[in-house]
Amino acid sequence: MHLRTATRFPEERARFYAAQVAIAIGHLHNKHIIYRDLKPENILMDEDGYICLTDFGLAKILKDNA
C-alpha cells in the first residue's frame, strides 16, 4: 500500500512508525542533540518502511550540562 493512497493506517502499523520515531529521538538525545522540528514533512521512509528524520536546521546540540 502506497502512503499517498492510504487514508488510515492499521493500529499495528501506526504503532510501528511511532516506535521508530521514539527510538530515533531517543538516540539523538543520547548524543545530546535536541530535535526541535518534528512534523510529518520531516519524516522520510525507505522502501522497507523504516523512517529517517530529516531537517536538523532547528536542532540544538547541548554542551556540558546545558
N, C-alpha and C positions, 0 to 999 in steps of 0.2 A: 504494500500500500504506500503510495507516494504521500508525503506530508501535505502537499497542496490540495489533495483531494480528500484528505481526512478531515472531517468536521469535529470528531471527538476521538480521543484515544481510549482504548480499554484501560481500566484501572491499573492492571499489571504493567502495561507499557508506560503509563504516566509515572508510576512509582519507580520504574527503571530509570527514566530520564531525571526525575527529581533526585534520586540517589546519586547519579553521576554528577549532577551539579553540586550537590553537597560534598561529595568526595573531592571535586576539583577545587572548591572554595576552601575546604579543609587543608588541602595540600598547599595552596597559596598562603594560608595563614601560618602553616608550619614553616614556610620560607620567609615569614614576616612581611608578606605582601597583602595589602587590603584592596580587594577588588570592589570598586565603587560604581560600576555601570552595568549591573545585571538587568538585562531585558532580553526578550526573545530574539531581537535582531543580532545580539552578540553571542548567541549560542549556535554554533555550526555543528553539523552532523556528517560523519563519514558514511561510506557505502555500507558499512556493517552496523550502523545505527548507534555508534558511540559519539558522544558530544565533545566539543572543544570550545573553550571560552576564548573570545577574541576581544579586541579593542581595550587595551590596557592604558589608554590615554588618561583616564581618571584614577588609575591605580596609585596607591601610595606605598612606598617601601618604608617600613618602620626601622629606625636606627636605635640601638641600645634599648632602653626601657621606655620609649616614647609612647 
